[in-house]
Amino acid sequence: MRRAETISEAGRGLFIVDQFCRCGVRPLAGNVGKVVFAVLDAA
């Protein structure tokens, strides 16, 4: 994640995702790709 300037209109996406969910990446068997997932917190 990069630090967004106070007046910047971009650069906060990953920060917001990090605050509201758990996410990760899992490789597929045989190294044929990956699965990216996000689990939203119920709070």
Secondary structure, 3 states (H helix, E strand, C coil): CCCCCCCCCCCCHHHHHHHHEEEEEEECHHHCCEEEEEEECCC
